Amino acid sequence: MKQLVLIRHAKSEESNAGTKDFDRSLNPRGFSDAPKMGLRLKELNETPQFVISSPAERARLTAQFVLEQVGYDNDNIHWEEEVYEASARILMNIINGISEEYDTVWMFGHNPGFTYLAEYLTGEAIGNIPTSGAYGMTFDVNSWAEISQNTGSKKFYIYPKEENSDQRSKI
């Protein structure tokens, strides 16, 4: 069995003429939400064996804040440039190439690719993984290379503004 958790970066600063999109940091809400999501994942007893992240500033900071809360060593993050602005197809190529030594992998990155990928893998209509949202999936497979369309099952779906939601997170 394999488990994949897609975590969208926290809320970022607005775009401005002086900053490249890649270099945008988090806004105050993002700085607050990212560690809170790490604590929520810890409450669910979720911990990665391997982490892949976009190196874009907002994804990098989100990964570091979330992983700090679950006790994962930030020095072991695999920074993958292809995750930045990736399509679902590119993300699938990355996932299918993950080493078999890992059963639980977390990936930090961006929309729309993350939402499209989660929908593709589970067949669920999600619409939009919000900023700081975490969508966890399980796969009844032995190899990352076996993961493909509709092979995943939602394990959890949590995000900061879900207090009044339909219990999607099961916490």
Stockholm file with secondary structure:
# STOCKHOLM 1.0

chainA/1-171         MKQLVLIRHAKSEESNAGTKDFDRSLNPRGFSDAPKMGLRLKELNETPQFVISSPAERARLTAQFVLEQVGYDNDNIHWEEEVYEASARILMNIINGISEEYDTVWMFGHNPGFTYLAEYLTGEAIGNIPTSGAYGMTFDVNSWAEISQNTGSKKFYIYPKEENSDQRSKI
#=GR chainA/1-171 SS CEEEEEEECCCBCCCCTTSCGGGCCBCHHHHHHHHHHHHHHHHTTCCCSEEEECCSHHHHHHHHHHHHHHTCCGGGEEECGGGTTCCHHHHHHHHHTSCTTCSEEEEEECTTHHHHHHHHHHCCCCCCCCTTCEEEEEECCSCGGGCCTTCEEEEEEECTTCTTSSSTTCC
#=GC SS_cons         CEEEEEEECCCBCCCCTTSCGGGCCBCHHHHHHHHHHHHHHHHTTCCCSEEEECCSHHHHHHHHHHHHHHTCCGGGEEECGGGTTCCHHHHHHHHHTSCTTCSEEEEEECTTHHHHHHHHHHCCCCCCCCTTCEEEEEECCSCGGGCCTTCEEEEEEECTTCTTSSSTTCC
//
